[in-house]
Amino acid sequence: MDIRALLMGLAFAFMWSSAFTSARMIVVDAPPMFSLSVRFLISGLIGLAIARALGETLRLTRAQWRATIVFGLCQNAAYLGLNFIAMQWVEASAASIIASTLPLLVAVAGFVFMGDRLKPLAVAGLVAGFGGVVLIMGARFQGGLDLFGVGLCIVAALALTVATLALRGASSGGNLMTVVGLQMLIGSAALLLPALLIEEFAVNWTPRLGLAFTYTTLVPGLLATWVWFKLVQRIGAVRAATFHFLNPFFGVSTAALLLGESLRIVDLIGVAIIMAGILAVQLSKAPAPR
């Protein structure tokens, strides 16, 4: 892993984690699904325009089309859609903690459905990681954390696990920015109908809403997705996923800094345990030195 990959991984981890804070700002002043649908529409069109400028085409392989559709539905519509809805009731830091269990869930899914072998280090990491989540959430439930919102975040994390397992087919075969743009448009289309049927279009136009929407659209939405795909191409999915161990720290600290959400000692201890667990799981996947 060279310095460029290191910087890309750090940038991705921060952008991915900061999305929970900007999303929390958006749902305070606008309907969540409609806002997300519009965000995906703008991000997708920008992505396809950039792809065209780069000389890319819409000629994707069958594996790319399949993975792009799954990724668009599971990550954009299900994962982000459910998180946006949930953050009407739960704090951004709580949502980011649940979402940060992605590497742990992927490891479990690989063991259950794909026959992956779990080394002792991975088992220890899973126990530690999920234990850290239980520690944080147990303390927050005592403070009145919304059970329905947490349930939505959990389902969202499971959907993201499916999207991650589909990533390999989307990151090979070229036309990378085209893939990024198309999966954004798929997410936009999937969210538009339920938004029109269920949500009331009531927007409180504020400077904070405008800044948060712009940031979410361009940075976590478009740039972070592109950086992630490029990082996977550069160093592989296993090494790239190691950077997810930083997500709990970035997610909680950003929410505390920008939203004034509480940050207690038990949160810091839990975050440290989760980070150690995620790092252990990812390190267990590294090939043995020759």
TORFI-726874 format. One record per residue: residue in three letters; x, y, z of N, C-alpha, C, CB in turn. Coordinates in steps of 0.1 Angstrom, whole numbers, padded with zeros to 4 digits, always signed. Glycine has a CB too. Layout:
% TORFI-726874
AlaXYZXYZXYZXYZ/...
***
This chain:
% TORFI-726874
Met+0009-0012+0000+0000+0000+0000+0009+0012+0000-0010+0000+0012/Asp+0008+0021-0011+0017+0032-0012+0010+0044-0005+0020+0035-0026/Ile+0017+0056-0005+0012+0068+0001-0001+0073-0005+0022+0079+0001/Arg-0002+0071-0018-0014+0076-0025-0026+0067-0021-0012+0074-0041/Ala-0025+0054-0020-0036+0046-0015-0039+0049-0001-0032+0031-0016/Leu-0029+0052+0007-0032+0056+0021-0040+0069+0022-0019+0058+0029/Leu-0037+0079+0014-0044+0091+0014-0058+0089+0009-0037+0102+0006/Met-0060+0081-0001-0073+0078-0007-0082+0071+0004-0072+0069-0019/Gly-0076+0062+0011-0083+0055+0021-0088+0064+0032-0075+0043+0027/Leu-0079+0073+0037-0082+0082+0048-0093+0092+0043-0070+0090+0052/Ala-0092+0097+0030-0102+0106+0025-0116+0099+0024-0098+0111+0011/Phe-0116+0087+0019-0128+0079+0018-0135+0077+0031-0126+0066+0011/Ala-0127+0073+0041-0133+0071+0054-0139+0083+0060-0122+0065+0064/Phe-0132+0095+0059-0138+0107+0064-0151+0111+0056-0128+0118+0063/Met-0150+0110+0043-0162+0114+0035-0174+0105+0038-0158+0114+0020/Trp-0171+0092+0039-0182+0083+0041-0188+0085+0055-0177+0068+0040/Ser-0180+0088+0065-0185+0090+0078-0192+0103+0080-0173+0089+0088/Ser-0187+0113+0073-0193+0127+0075-0207+0127+0069-0184+0137+0068/Ala-0211+0118+0060-0224+0118+0054-0235+0117+0064-0225+0106+0044/Phe-0233+0111+0075-0243+0109+0085-0247+0123+0091-0239+0099+0096/Thr-0237+0131+0093-0239+0144+0099-0246+0153+0089-0226+0151+0103/Ser-0242+0153+0077-0249+0162+0067-0263+0156+0064-0241+0162+0053/Ala-0265+0143+0065-0279+0138+0063-0288+0142+0074-0278+0123+0062/Arg-0283+0142+0086-0290+0147+0098-0295+0161+0096-0282+0145+0111/Met-0286+0169+0091-0289+0183+0088-0301+0184+0078-0277+0191+0083/Ile-0300+0176+0068-0310+0177+0057-0324+0173+0062-0306+0168+0045/Val-0325+0161+0069-0338+0156+0073-0345+0165+0083-0337+0142+0078/Val-0338+0174+0089-0344+0183+0099-0353+0193+0091-0334+0191+0107/Asp-0349+0196+0079-0356+0207+0071-0363+0202+0058-0347+0217+0068/Ala-0362+0189+0055-0367+0184+0042-0371+0169+0043-0357+0186+0031/Pro-0381+0165+0035-0385+0151+0035-0373+0142+0031-0397+0148+0026/Pro-0370+0131+0038-0358+0123+0036-0357+0116+0022-0356+0113+0046/Met-0367+0109+0018-0367+0101+0006-0366+0110-0006-0378+0092+0005/Phe-0374+0121-0006-0375+0130-0018-0361+0137-0019-0386+0140-0017/Ser-0355+0141-0008-0343+0148-0008-0332+0139-0013-0339+0153+0006/Leu-0332+0126-0009-0322+0117-0014-0324+0113-0028-0323+0104-0005/Ser-0336+0113-0033-0339+0110-0047-0333+0121-0056-0354+0108-0049/Val-0336+0133-0052-0330+0145-0059-0315+0145-0059-0336+0158-0053/Arg-0310+0142-0047-0295+0141-0046-0289+0131-0056-0291+0138-0032/Phe-0295+0119-0056-0290+0109-0065-0292+0113-0080-0297+0096-0062/Leu-0302+0120-0083-0305+0124-0097-0294+0134-0101-0318+0131-0098/Ile-0291+0143-0093-0280+0153-0096-0267+0146-0096-0280+0165-0085/Ser-0263+0138-0086-0250+0131-0086-0249+0122-0098-0249+0123-0073/Gly-0260+0115-0102-0259+0106-0113-0257+0113-0126-0271+0098-0114/Leu-0264+0124-0128-0262+0132-0141-0248+0138-0142-0272+0143-0142/Ile-0243+0143-0130-0229+0148-0130-0219+0137-0133-0226+0155-0117/Gly-0221+0125-0127-0212+0114-0129-0212+0110-0144-0217+0102-0120/Leu-0224+0109-0150-0224+0105-0164-0218+0116-0173-0239+0102-0169/Ala-0220+0128-0169-0213+0139-0177-0198+0138-0177-0218+0153-0172/Ile-0193+0135-0164-0179+0134-0163-0174+0122-0171-0175+0132-0148/Ala-0182+0111-0170-0178+0099-0177-0177+0101-0192-0188+0087-0175/Arg-0187+0109-0197-0187+0112-0212-0174+0120-0215-0200+0120-0216/Ala-0171+0130-0206-0159+0138-0209-0146+0130-0208-0158+0149-0199/Leu-0146+0119-0201-0135+0110-0200-0134+0100-0211-0135+0103-0186/Gly-0144+0100-0220-0145+0091-0231-0151+0078-0228-0131+0090-0236/Glu-0157+0076-0216-0163+0064-0213-0177+0062-0221-0166+0063-0198/Thr-0181+0049-0221-0194+0046-0228-0203+0039-0218-0191+0037-0240/Leu-0215+0036-0223-0225+0029-0215-0224+0014-0218-0239+0033-0219/Arg-0213+0009-0225-0212-0005-0228-0205-0012-0216-0203-0007-0240/Leu-0214-0016-0207-0209-0023-0195-0211-0038-0197-0217-0019-0183/Thr-0202-0046-0190-0204-0060-0191-0216-0065-0184-0191-0067-0185/Arg-0220-0077-0186-0232-0082-0179-0230-0082-0164-0236-0097-0184/Ala-0218-0086-0160-0215-0086-0146-0216-0072-0140-0201-0092-0143/Gln-0211-0062-0148-0212-0048-0143-0226-0043-0142-0204-0039-0153/Trp-0235-0046-0152-0249-0042-0151-0255-0048-0139-0256-0046-0164/Arg-0253-0061-0137-0259-0068-0126-0255-0062-0112-0256-0083-0126/Ala-0242-0060-0111-0236-0054-0099-0241-0040-0097-0221-0055-0098/Thr-0241-0032-0108-0245-0018-0107-0260-0017-0102-0244-0011-0120/Ile-0269-0025-0107-0283-0025-0103-0284-0029-0088-0291-0035-0112/Val-0277-0040-0084-0278-0044-0070-0272-0033-0061-0270-0057-0069/Phe-0261-0027-0065-0254-0017-0057-0264-0005-0056-0241-0013-0063/Gly-0270-0001-0067-0279+0011-0067-0291+0009-0058-0283+0014-0081/Leu-0297-0003-0059-0308-0006-0051-0305-0008-0036-0315-0018-0056/Cys-0294-0016-0034-0291-0020-0020-0284-0008-0012-0283-0032-0019/Gln-0274-0002-0018-0267+0009-0011-0275+0022-0012-0253+0011-0017/Asn-0279+0026-0024-0285+0039-0025-0299+0040-0020-0284+0044-0039/Ala-0307+0031-0025-0322+0031-0022-0324+0026-0008-0330+0023-0032/Ala-0319+0014-0005-0322+0007+0008-0313+0013+0019-0320-0008+0007/Tyr-0300+0012+0018-0291+0016+0029-0293+0031+0032-0277+0013+0025/Leu-0290+0039+0022-0291+0054+0025-0305+0058+0027-0285+0061+0013/Gly-0315+0053+0019-0329+0056+0021-0333+0054+0036-0338+0049+0012/Leu-0331+0042+0041-0335+0038+0054-0327+0046+0065-0332+0023+0057/Asn-0315+0049+0062-0307+0058+0072-0313+0072+0072-0292+0058+0068/Phe-0316+0077+0060-0322+0091+0060-0335+0091+0068-0324+0095+0045/Ile-0343+0081+0066-0356+0081+0073-0353+0079+0088-0365+0069+0068/Ala-0344+0070+0092-0341+0068+0106-0336+0080+0113-0331+0057+0107/Met-0328+0088+0106-0322+0100+0113-0332+0111+0115-0311+0105+0104/Gln-0345+0109+0113-0355+0118+0118-0357+0116+0133-0369+0115+0111/Trp-0352+0104+0138-0355+0100+0152-0342+0096+0159-0364+0089+0153/Val-0331+0092+0152-0319+0089+0159-0308+0098+0155-0315+0074+0155/Glu-0298+0099+0164-0287+0109+0162-0278+0103+0150-0279+0111+0175/Ala-0271+0112+0144-0261+0109+0133-0251+0099+0139-0255+0121+0127/Ser-0246+0102+0151-0235+0093+0156-0240+0079+0158-0230+0099+0170/Ala-0253+0077+0163-0258+0063+0165-0259+0056+0151-0272+0064+0172/Ala-0264+0063+0141-0265+0057+0128-0252+0054+0122-0272+0067+0118/Ser-0242+0062+0124-0228+0059+0119-0222+0047+0126-0219+0071+0121/Ile-0225+0045+0139-0219+0034+0147-0225+0021+0141-0223+0035+0162/Ile-0238+0021+0139-0244+0009+0133-0239+0006+0119-0260+0010+0133/Ala-0238+0016+0111-0233+0014+0097-0218+0010+0097-0234+0027+0089/Ser-0211+0014+0107-0197+0010+0107-0194-0005+0110-0190+0018+0118/Thr-0205-0012+0113-0203-0026+0115-0202-0034+0101-0215-0032+0123/Leu-0202-0026+0090-0202-0033+0077-0191-0043+0075-0200-0022+0066/Pro-0178-0041+0079-0168-0051+0077-0171-0064+0086-0155-0046+0081/Leu-0177-0062+0097-0181-0073+0106-0192-0081+0099-0185-0068+0120/Leu-0202-0074+0094-0213-0081+0088-0209-0088+0075-0225-0071+0084/Val-0200-0082+0067-0195-0088+0055-0187-0101+0059-0186-0079+0048/Ala-0180-0101+0070-0172-0113+0074-0182-0124+0078-0163-0109+0086/Val-0192-0120+0085-0202-0130+0089-0209-0136+0077-0212-0124+0099/Ala-0213-0127+0068-0220-0132+0056-0212-0141+0047-0225-0120+0048/Gly-0199-0137+0047-0190-0146+0039-0188-0160+0045-0176-0139+0038/Phe-0188-0160+0059-0187-0173+0066-0200-0181+0064-0185-0171+0081/Val-0212-0175+0065-0224-0182+0065-0228-0186+0050-0236-0173+0071/Phe-0227-0177+0041-0232-0179+0027-0221-0183+0017-0239-0167+0023/Met-0209-0180+0020-0199-0183+0009-0188-0192+0014-0192-0170+0005/Gly-0189-0197+0026-0180-0207+0031-0166-0202+0035-0179-0218+0021/Asp-0165-0189+0037-0152-0183+0041-0148-0188+0054-0153-0168+0040/Arg-0135-0191+0056-0130-0196+0069-0126-0184+0077-0117-0205+0066/Leu-0130-0184+0090-0127-0173+0099-0115-0177+0108-0139-0170+0108/Lys-0105-0170+0107-0093-0173+0116-0096-0168+0130-0081-0165+0110/Pro-0089-0173+0140-0091-0169+0154-0091-0154+0156-0081-0175+0163/Leu-0082-0147+0148-0081-0132+0149-0094-0126+0145-0069-0127+0141/Ala-0100-0132+0134-0113-0126+0129-0124-0129+0139-0116-0133+0116/Val-0124-0141+0145-0135-0144+0155-0134-0134+0167-0134-0158+0160/Ala-0121-0132+0171-0119-0122+0182-0124-0108+0178-0105-0122+0187/Gly-0121-0105+0166-0125-0091+0161-0140-0090+0161-0119-0089+0148/Leu-0147-0100+0156-0161-0100+0155-0167-0098+0169-0167-0113+0149/Val-0162-0106+0179-0167-0105+0192-0165-0091+0198-0161-0116+0202/Ala-0153-0086+0196-0150-0072+0201-0158-0062+0194-0135-0069+0199/Gly-0159-0063+0181-0167-0052+0173-0181-0052+0177-0165-0055+0159/Phe-0188-0063+0177-0202-0063+0181-0204-0060+0196-0208-0077+0177/Gly-0194-0064+0204-0195-0060+0218-0194-0045+0220-0183-0067+0226/Gly-0186-0038+0212-0185-0024+0213-0198-0017+0209-0174-0019+0204/Val-0204-0022+0199-0217-0017+0195-0228-0019+0206-0222-0024+0182/Val-0228-0031+0212-0237-0033+0223-0235-0024+0234-0237-0048+0227/Leu-0222-0021+0237-0219-0012+0248-0224+0002+0246-0203-0012+0250/Ile-0222+0007+0234-0226+0021+0231-0242+0021+0230-0220+0025+0218/Met-0248+0012+0223-0262+0012+0221-0269+0010+0235-0266+0002+0211/Gly-0264+0001+0243-0270-0002+0256-0271+0011+0264-0263-0012+0263/Ala-0260+0019+0264-0260+0031+0272-0270+0041+0266-0246+0037+0272/Arg-0271+0041+0253-0279+0051+0246-0294+0047+0247-0276+0053+0232/Phe-0297+0034+0248-0311+0030+0250-0316+0035+0263-0313+0015+0249/Gln-0307+0035+0273-0311+0040+0286-0314+0055+0286-0300+0037+0296/Gly-0308+0062+0276-0311+0076+0274-0322+0079+0265-0299+0083+0269/Gly-0330+0069+0261-0342+0071+0252-0340+0070+0237-0347+0084+0255/Leu-0330+0062+0233-0327+0060+0219-0340+0053+0212-0315+0052+0216/Asp-0344+0058+0201-0356+0054+0194-0354+0040+0188-0360+0063+0183/Leu-0362+0030+0193-0360+0016+0188-0363+0014+0174-0369+0007+0197/Phe-0374+0021+0169-0378+0020+0155-0367+0025+0146-0391+0027+0152/Gly-0361+0036+0149-0350+0042+0141-0338+0033+0141-0347+0056+0147/Val-0335+0027+0152-0324+0018+0153-0326+0006+0144-0321+0014+0167/Gly-0338+0001+0144-0342-0010+0136-0340-0007+0121-0356-0015+0138/Leu-0344+0005+0117-0342+0009+0103-0327+0009+0099-0348+0022+0100/Cys-0319+0014+0109-0304+0015+0106-0298+0001+0105-0297+0022+0118/Ile-0303-0009+0113-0298-0023+0112-0302-0029+0099-0304-0031+0123/Val-0314-0027+0094-0318-0032+0081-0310-0026+0070-0333-0030+0078/Ala-0307-0013+0072-0299-0005+0062-0285-0011+0061-0298+0009+0066/Ala-0279-0014+0073-0266-0020+0073-0265-0034+0066-0261-0022+0088/Leu-0276-0042+0068-0277-0055+0061-0278-0053+0046-0289-0063+0066/Ala-0285-0043+0042-0286-0040+0027-0272-0035+0022-0296-0029+0025/Leu-0265-0028+0030-0252-0024+0025-0242-0035+0024-0246-0013+0035/Thr-0244-0045+0033-0236-0058+0032-0238-0064+0019-0240-0067+0044/Val-0251-0065+0014-0254-0071+0001-0247-0063-0010-0269-0072-0001/Ala-0248-0050-0009-0242-0041-0019-0227-0043-0020-0245-0027-0016/Thr-0221-0045-0008-0206-0047-0008-0202-0060-0014-0201-0046+0006/Leu-0210-0070-0012-0207-0083-0018-0208-0082-0033-0216-0094-0013/Ala-0216-0073-0038-0218-0071-0053-0207-0062-0059-0232-0066-0056/Leu-0199-0056-0051-0190-0046-0056-0179-0051-0066-0182-0040-0044/Arg-0175-0063-0064-0164-0068-0073-0168-0068-0087-0160-0083-0069/Gly-0180-0071-0090-0184-0071-0105-0185-0057-0110-0197-0078-0106/Ala-0187-0047-0101-0189-0034-0106-0176-0026-0108-0198-0026-0097/Ser-0165-0031-0101-0153-0024-0101-0143-0029-0112-0147-0024-0088/Ser-0147-0038-0120-0138-0043-0130-0145-0042-0144-0134-0058-0128/Gly-0137-0040-0154-0143-0039-0168-0143-0025-0173-0157-0044-0167/Gly-0137-0016-0166-0137-0002-0172-0149+0006-0170-0133-0002-0186/Asn-0150+0018-0176-0161+0027-0175-0166+0029-0160-0173+0021-0183/Leu-0156+0032-0152-0158+0033-0137-0168+0045-0134-0145+0035-0130/Met-0166+0056-0139-0175+0068-0136-0189+0065-0142-0169+0081-0142/Thr-0190+0058-0153-0203+0054-0158-0211+0046-0148-0202+0047-0171/Val-0204+0036-0142-0210+0028-0132-0214+0036-0120-0200+0017-0127/Val-0206+0045-0116-0209+0054-0104-0222+0062-0108-0198+0064-0101/Gly-0222+0068-0119-0234+0076-0123-0247+0068-0124-0231+0083-0136/Leu-0246+0056-0131-0258+0048-0132-0263+0043-0119-0254+0036-0141/Gln-0255+0039-0110-0260+0034-0097-0267+0045-0089-0249+0027-0089/Met-0262+0057-0091-0269+0069-0085-0283+0071-0091-0261+0082-0087/Leu-0284+0070-0104-0297+0072-0111-0307+0060-0107-0296+0072-0126/Ile-0302+0048-0105-0310+0037-0101-0316+0040-0087-0302+0024-0101/Gly-0307+0045-0078-0312+0048-0065-0322+0059-0065-0300+0052-0056/Ser-0320+0069-0074-0330+0080-0075-0344+0075-0079-0325+0091-0084/Ala-0344+0067-0090-0356+0062-0095-0364+0053-0084-0354+0053-0107/Ala-0356+0045-0077-0362+0036-0067-0368+0043-0056-0352+0026-0062/Leu-0363+0055-0052-0368+0063-0041-0379+0072-0045-0357+0070-0034/Leu-0380+0076-0057-0389+0086-0061-0404+0083-0059-0388+0090-0076/Leu-0408+0071-0063-0422+0067-0061-0427+0066-0047-0425+0053-0068/Pro-0419+0059-0038-0424+0060-0024-0423+0074-0018-0415+0050-0016/Ala-0414+0082-0022-0414+0096-0017-0427+0103-0021-0401+0103-0023/Leu-0431+0102-0034-0443+0109-0038-0456+0103-0032-0444+0107-0053/Leu-0456+0090-0029-0468+0084-0023-0469+0086-0008-0467+0069-0025/Ile-0458+0087-0001-0458+0087+0014-0455+0101+0020-0448+0077+0019/Glu-0445+0108+0014-0440+0120+0021-0448+0132+0017-0426+0122+0017/Glu-0448+0141+0026-0454+0154+0024-0443+0164+0020-0462+0160+0037/Phe-0445+0171+0009-0434+0179+0004-0435+0193+0012-0436+0182-0011/Ala-0427+0193+0023-0426+0205+0031-0411+0207+0034-0434+0203+0044/Val-0406+0218+0028-0392+0221+0030-0390+0234+0037-0385+0222+0016/Asn-0381+0234+0047-0378+0247+0054-0364+0251+0048-0376+0244+0069/Trp-0365+0261+0038-0354+0265+0031-0344+0273+0040-0358+0273+0019/Thr-0333+0268+0043-0323+0274+0052-0309+0273+0045-0323+0268+0066/Pro-0300+0282+0049-0286+0281+0044-0280+0268+0048-0278+0292+0049/Arg-0283+0263+0060-0277+0250+0064-0282+0239+0055-0281+0247+0079/Leu-0295+0239+0052-0300+0229+0043-0293+0229+0029-0315+0230+0041/Gly-0291+0241+0024-0285+0242+0011-0270+0237+0011-0285+0257+0006/Leu-0263+0241+0022-0249+0237+0023-0248+0222+0025-0242+0244+0034/Ala-0256+0216+0034-0256+0202+0036-0260+0194+0024-0265+0199+0048/Phe-0270+0199+0017-0274+0191+0005-0263+0191-0006-0287+0197-0001/Thr-0257+0203-0008-0246+0204-0018-0235+0195-0014-0242+0219-0019/Tyr-0231+0196-0001-0220+0187+0003-0223+0173+0002-0216+0191+0018/Thr-0235+0168+0006-0238+0154+0005-0239+0150-0009-0252+0152+0012/Thr-0244+0158-0018-0245+0154-0032-0231+0152-0039-0253+0165-0040/Leu-0222+0162-0036-0209+0162-0043-0198+0154-0037-0205+0176-0045/Val-0198+0154-0023-0187+0148-0016-0189+0133-0012-0183+0156-0004/Pro-0198+0130-0002-0201+0116+0001-0208+0109-0011-0209+0115+0013/Gly-0216+0116-0018-0224+0110-0028-0216+0106-0041-0235+0119-0032/Leu-0209+0115-0046-0202+0113-0059-0187+0110-0057-0204+0125-0068/Leu-0180+0119-0050-0165+0118-0049-0162+0106-0041-0160+0130-0042/Ala-0168+0103-0029-0165+0092-0021-0167+0079-0028-0173+0092-0008/Thr-0178+0078-0036-0180+0065-0043-0170+0063-0054-0194+0066-0050/Trp-0166+0073-0061-0155+0072-0071-0142+0068-0064-0154+0085-0079/Val-0138+0075-0053-0126+0072-0046-0126+0057-0041-0124+0081-0034/Trp-0137+0052-0036-0138+0039-0031-0135+0029-0043-0152+0036-0025/Phe-0142+0031-0054-0140+0022-0065-0125+0022-0070-0149+0026-0077/Lys-0119+0034-0071-0105+0035-0075-0096+0029-0065-0101+0050-0077/Leu-0099+0030-0052-0091+0024-0042-0091+0009-0042-0096+0028-0028/Val-0103+0003-0045-0105-0011-0047-0097-0016-0059-0120-0015-0048/Gln-0097-0008-0070-0089-0012-0081-0074-0011-0079-0093-0003-0093/Arg-0070-0002-0070-0056+0000-0068-0050-0010-0058-0054+0014-0062/Ile-0057-0013-0047-0051-0022-0037-0059-0034-0034-0049-0014-0025/Gly-0071-0036-0040-0080-0047-0038-0090-0045-0027-0071-0059-0034/Ala-0101-0052-0027-0112-0050-0018-0108-0052-0003-0124-0059-0022/Val-0100-0063-0001-0096-0066+0013-0088-0055+0020-0088-0079+0013/Arg-0078-0050+0013-0070-0039+0019-0078-0026+0019-0057-0037+0010/Ala-0086-0024+0009-0094-0011+0009-0103-0011+0021-0101-0010-0004/Ala-0110-0023+0024-0119-0023+0034-0113-0021+0048-0126-0037+0034/Thr-0100-0022+0049-0093-0020+0062-0096-0006+0067-0078-0022+0061/Phe-0098+0004+0058-0100+0018+0062-0113+0020+0069-0099+0027+0050/His-0122+0010+0068-0135+0011+0075-0133+0012+0090-0144+0000+0071/Phe-0122+0007+0095-0120+0008+0110-0120+0022+0115-0107+0000+0113/Leu-0118+0032+0106-0118+0046+0110-0132+0052+0111-0109+0054+0101/Asn-0141+0045+0105-0155+0051+0104-0161+0054+0117-0164+0042+0096/Pro-0160+0045+0127-0167+0049+0140-0161+0062+0146-0165+0038+0150/Phe-0148+0064+0145-0142+0076+0151-0146+0088+0143-0127+0075+0151/Phe-0145+0088+0130-0149+0099+0122-0164+0102+0123-0145+0097+0107/Gly-0172+0092+0123-0186+0095+0124-0191+0101+0137-0194+0082+0122/Val-0186+0096+0148-0190+0101+0161-0184+0115+0163-0185+0092+0172/Ser-0171+0117+0160-0164+0130+0162-0170+0141+0153-0149+0129+0160/Thr-0174+0138+0141-0180+0148+0132-0193+0152+0137-0181+0142+0118/Ala-0202+0143+0142-0215+0146+0147-0213+0154+0160-0223+0133+0150/Ala-0204+0151+0168-0202+0159+0180-0197+0173+0177-0192+0152+0190/Leu-0188+0174+0167-0183+0187+0164-0193+0197+0157-0171+0186+0155/Leu-0200+0191+0147-0209+0200+0139-0223+0200+0144-0209+0195+0125/Leu-0228+0190+0151-0242+0189+0155-0243+0191+0171-0248+0176+0151/Gly-0232+0191+0178-0232+0192+0192-0238+0179+0199-0241+0204+0196/Glu-0238+0168+0192-0243+0155+0198-0234+0151+0210-0244+0144+0188/Ser-0240+0145+0220-0232+0141+0232-0221+0131+0229-0242+0136+0243/Leu-0210+0132+0235-0199+0123+0234-0194+0119+0248-0188+0129+0225/Arg-0198+0108+0252-0195+0103+0266-0183+0094+0266-0208+0097+0273/Ile-0178+0091+0278-0167+0082+0280-0170+0068+0274-0163+0081+0294/Val-0183+0064+0277-0187+0050+0272-0187+0050+0257-0200+0046+0278/Asp-0190+0061+0251-0189+0062+0236-0175+0060+0231-0195+0075+0231/Leu-0166+0067+0237-0152+0067+0233-0146+0053+0235-0143+0077+0241/Ile-0150+0046+0246-0145+0033+0249-0151+0023+0238-0149+0028+0263/Gly-0164+0024+0236-0170+0016+0226-0165+0018+0212-0185+0019+0226/Val-0162+0030+0208-0157+0033+0195-0143+0027+0194-0156+0048+0193/Ala-0135+0028+0204-0121+0022+0204-0122+0007+0202-0114+0025+0217/Ile-0132+0000+0209-0133-0014+0208-0138-0018+0194-0144-0019+0219/Ile-0148-0011+0189-0152-0014+0175-0141-0012+0165-0164-0004+0172/Met-0133-0002+0166-0122+0000+0157-0112-0011+0158-0115+0014+0160/Ala-0109-0015+0170-0100-0027+0172-0106-0039+0165-0097-0029+0187/Gly-0119-0042+0168-0125-0053+0162-0125-0053+0147-0139-0054+0167/Ile-0129-0042+0141-0129-0041+0126-0115-0043+0121-0134-0028+0122/Leu-0105-0037+0127-0091-0038+0122-0086-0053+0123-0081-0029+0131/Ala-0090-0060+0134-0086-0074+0136-0093-0083+0125-0091-0079+0150/Val-0105-0080+0122-0112-0088+0111-0105-0086+0098-0127-0084+0110/Gln-0102-0073+0095-0096-0070+0082-0081-0076+0081-0096-0055+0079/Leu-0074-0075+0092-0060-0080+0092-0060-0095+0090-0053-0075+0104/Ser-0070-0101+0095-0071-0116+0095-0072-0121+0080-0082-0121+0103/Lys-0077-0112+0071-0079-0115+0057-0066-0114+0049-0090-0107+0051/Ala-0056-0107+0055-0044-0104+0048-0036-0117+0045-0035-0095+0055/Pro-0031-0119+0033-0023-0131+0030-0011-0133+0038-0020-0132+0015/Ala-0008-0145+0042+0004-0147+0050+0017-0144+0042+0005-0162+0055/Pro+0027-0137+0049+0039-0134+0042+0047-0146+0038+0048-0125+0051/Arg+0053-0145+0026+0061-0156+0021+0076-0155+0024+0059-0157+0005/
***
